[in-house]
Amino acid sequence: MGTAKAALEWHGSTLLRRVTGIVGRVVGGPVIVVRAPGQELPALAPAVEVVEDAREGRGPLQGLAAGLRAVGDRAAGAYVSSTDVPLLHPAFVRRIVGALGQDEDVVLPEIGGHPQPLAAAYRTRLLGVVEELIASDRLRPAFVFERCRVLRLSETALLTDPMLARLDPGLSSVENLNNPDDYRQARALEPPEVNVERFGTLAPESGPRRTVVAACTLGAAAAAVGLTLDEHVVAALNGDQIIRDPELPLAAGDSVAFLAADAGG
């Protein structure tokens, strides 16, 4: 790539900020970033936690162990993602995490006949198994799957979820960026379409208060309707979360309501 994938620009933000933000919109527990020792990272949301690999160059299991260890007993399961999946949709994360029942240790999507260990959900209780495999230099994710109960979900099984089938029918959520051409092609795609509504004093004097805009972030959605996120403006995402973070990532099908607020929020 010529530069670290985490810091690659993505419509006014970065790949890492986007992926952590998408995952954070779905999971109930902490969002953990595992970095190589001494690796510099782009700015992240304040709630994101950063931990380091114990050793560099040991593959995905080393990172998985560090992440599961950092989560600890704060969550029973964890969604694991690579950095370079800018088309990741919250509906995909929700589908994978929602399939992790008491009888499964791993929910593993298989797309195009290929398992996706870096788009999967893992029970945090697997930490001991992962550490044993690392100690014995068995560093492939497949070795984990040999030691636990795995629910494998094909494209057909994944798309039985009507929301995922509507919002990410091609399962672009797992498309990663392996080279500069991949990045350029993905970056050239139109931003997702999101529904925007303005209330109260923010509503236009004429014309509809509801519109559809193309925006990858909350700040871009605000700018598309002539607003700036500051102490006078807040947003409600999908009728629920109240936010002001301009870099909060948006995805296809999102609805954003902008409301006036006093300086105290």
C-alpha positions in Angstrom: 0.0 0.0 0.0 2.9 2.3 0.6 1.4 3.4 4.0 -0.3 1.6 6.9 -3.8 0.5 6.1 -5.2 1.8 9.4 -4.3 5.4 8.4 -5.6 5.3 4.8 -8.0 8.2 4.2 -11.6 7.3 3.9 -14.0 10.1 3.0 -12.6 12.5 5.6 -11.8 9.9 8.1 -9.6 6.8 8.2 -10.1 3.1 7.6 -9.4 2.3 11.3 -11.7 5.0 12.5 -14.5 3.7 10.2 -14.2 0.0 11.1 -14.0 0.6 14.9 -16.9 3.0 14.6 -19.1 0.5 12.7 -18.2 -2.3 15.2 -18.8 0.0 18.1 -22.3 0.8 16.9 -23.3 -2.8 17.3 -21.4 -4.4 20.2 -22.4 -3.9 23.8 -18.9 -4.2 25.2 -15.6 -2.5 24.7 -14.0 -1.9 21.3 -10.3 -3.0 21.3 -7.6 -2.2 18.7 -4.6 -4.6 18.7 -1.5 -2.9 17.3 2.0 -4.1 16.6 4.5 -3.0 19.2 5.2 0.7 18.8 2.8 1.0 15.8 1.4 4.5 15.4 -2.4 4.7 14.9 -4.6 7.4 13.6 -7.0 9.2 15.9 -9.7 7.0 17.4 -12.9 7.7 19.3 -12.2 8.2 23.0 -13.9 5.0 24.1 -11.7 2.8 21.9 -9.0 0.9 23.8 -5.6 0.1 22.3 -3.5 -2.9 23.3 -0.3 -4.3 21.8 0.6 -7.7 20.4 2.9 -9.5 22.7 5.2 -10.2 19.7 5.2 -8.8 16.2 4.8 -10.9 13.1 3.0 -13.9 14.8 -0.1 -13.7 12.7 -3.8 -13.3 13.5 -3.9 -15.7 16.5 -1.4 -13.4 18.4 -3.8 -10.5 17.8 -6.8 -12.6 18.7 -5.2 -13.6 22.0 -4.4 -9.9 22.9 -7.9 -8.8 22.0 -9.6 -11.6 24.0 -7.3 -10.9 27.0 -8.2 -7.2 26.9 -11.9 -7.9 26.8 -11.6 -10.2 29.8 -14.8 -10.8 31.6 -16.5 -7.7 30.2 -18.1 -9.6 27.4 -18.9 -13.3 26.7 -18.2 -12.9 23.0 -16.2 -10.7 20.6 -16.6 -9.7 17.0 -13.1 -9.8 15.3 -12.4 -7.7 12.3 -9.5 -6.8 10.1 -8.7 -3.1 9.6 -9.2 -3.0 5.8 -12.9 -3.6 5.4 -14.4 -0.1 4.7 -17.6 -1.5 3.4 -18.4 -3.3 6.7 -22.1 -2.8 7.5 -23.5 -2.9 11.0 -26.1 -5.4 9.8 -23.4 -7.9 9.0 -21.8 -7.5 12.5 -25.2 -7.8 14.1 -25.9 -11.0 12.1 -22.6 -12.7 13.1 -22.8 -11.6 16.8 -26.5 -12.6 17.0 -25.7 -16.1 15.9 -23.3 -16.7 18.7 -25.5 -18.9 21.0 -24.6 -20.9 24.1 -23.8 -23.9 22.0 -21.2 -22.2 19.8 -17.7 -21.0 20.5 -17.2 -19.4 17.0 -19.5 -18.1 14.4 -17.5 -18.3 11.1 -18.9 -16.9 7.9 -17.9 -18.8 4.7 -18.1 -16.6 1.6 -17.2 -17.7 -1.8 -16.2 -21.0 -0.3 -13.6 -19.3 1.9 -13.8 -19.1 5.7 -13.5 -15.5 7.1 -11.8 -15.8 10.5 -11.3 -12.0 10.6 -15.0 -11.4 10.2 -16.1 -13.8 12.9 -17.4 -13.9 16.4 -15.5 -15.7 19.2 -16.3 -16.7 22.7 -13.8 -14.9 25.1 -13.5 -18.3 26.9 -11.4 -19.4 24.0 -8.4 -17.4 25.2 -6.8 -20.4 26.9 -7.1 -22.5 23.7 -5.6 -19.7 21.6 -2.7 -19.2 24.0 -1.9 -23.0 23.9 -1.8 -23.0 20.1 0.5 -19.9 20.0 2.8 -21.6 22.5 3.1 -24.6 20.3 3.6 -22.5 17.1 0.3 -23.6 15.7 -0.6 -20.2 14.4 -3.3 -20.8 11.8 -6.9 -19.9 12.8 -8.0 -23.3 11.4 -6.3 -24.9 14.5 -8.7 -23.0 16.7 -11.6 -24.3 14.8 -10.4 -27.9 15.4 -10.6 -27.4 19.1 -14.0 -25.8 19.5 -17.7 -25.8 18.4 -18.0 -23.7 15.2 -21.2 -22.5 13.5 -20.3 -22.0 9.8 -22.6 -19.6 7.9 -22.7 -19.7 4.1 -23.8 -16.7 2.0 -27.3 -18.3 1.8 -27.5 -18.7 5.6 -26.2 -15.2 6.2 -28.8 -13.6 3.9 -31.7 -15.3 5.6 -31.5 -12.1 7.8 -33.8 -9.8 5.9 -32.0 -6.6 7.1 -28.6 -7.9 5.9 -30.1 -9.1 2.6 -31.6 -5.6 2.0 -28.6 -3.5 3.1 -25.6 -5.6 2.1 -26.9 -8.2 -0.4 -23.5 -8.7 -1.9 -21.8 -9.2 1.5 -19.4 -6.4 0.7 -18.7 -6.3 4.4 -15.9 -8.8 4.0 -14.2 -7.2 1.0 -10.7 -6.2 2.1 -8.1 -4.1 0.5 -5.1 -6.1 -0.6 -3.3 -3.6 -2.8 -3.5 0.0 -4.0 -5.9 -0.8 -6.8 -8.4 -2.3 -4.4 -8.2 0.8 -2.3 -8.6 3.2 -5.3 -11.6 1.2 -6.6 -13.3 1.1 -3.2 -12.6 4.7 -2.5 -14.2 5.7 -5.8 -17.5 4.1 -4.9 -20.4 6.4 -4.0 -20.8 6.9 -0.3 -23.8 5.2 1.2 -27.3 6.8 1.0 -28.7 7.8 4.3 -32.0 9.4 5.3 -31.7 12.9 6.9 -34.4 14.8 8.7 -34.1 18.3 10.2 -36.4 19.3 13.2 -37.4 22.5 14.9 -35.4 25.6 14.0 -33.1 23.5 11.8 -35.9 22.6 9.4 -35.8 24.5 6.1 -38.3 27.4 5.7 -39.4 25.9 2.4 -39.0 22.5 0.8 -39.0 19.1 2.5 -37.4 18.6 5.9 -36.6 15.0 4.9 -34.0 14.1 2.2 -31.6 11.4 1.2 -27.9 12.2 1.0 -24.7 10.3 0.2 -22.4 10.4 3.3 -19.9 8.2 5.0 -19.8 10.1 8.2 -22.2 12.1 10.4 -20.3 15.3 9.7 -20.7 14.7 5.9 -24.4 14.2 6.3 -24.7 17.4 8.3 -22.7 19.3 5.7 -24.9 17.9 2.9 -27.9 19.7 4.4 -26.0 22.9 5.3 -25.4 22.1 9.0 -22.3 22.0 11.2 -22.1 19.7 14.2 -21.3 22.1 17.1 -22.7 22.9 20.5 -26.0 24.0 18.9 -26.7 20.9 16.9 -27.1 17.2 17.9 -28.1 14.2 15.9 -30.1 11.1 16.6 -29.0 8.0 14.8 -31.7 5.6 13.8 -34.1 7.1 16.3 -31.9 6.1 19.2 -28.3 7.2 19.9 -27.8 11.0 20.5 -24.4 12.0 19.1 -22.2 14.9 18.0 -19.2 13.0 16.7 -18.6 14.2 13.1 -16.5 11.1 12.3 -19.1 8.6 13.4 -19.4 6.3 10.3 -22.7 5.9 8.5 -23.9 3.0 6.5 -26.6 2.4 3.9 -30.1 2.6 5.3 -29.2 4.8 8.3 -31.5 7.5 9.4 -30.2 10.7 11.0 -32.3 13.3 12.6 -30.7 16.7 13.4 -32.0 18.7 16.2 -31.2 22.1 17.8 -29.6 22.1 21.2 -28.4 24.7 23.6 -24.7 25.0 24.5 -25.2 22.5 27.3 -26.3 19.8 24.9 
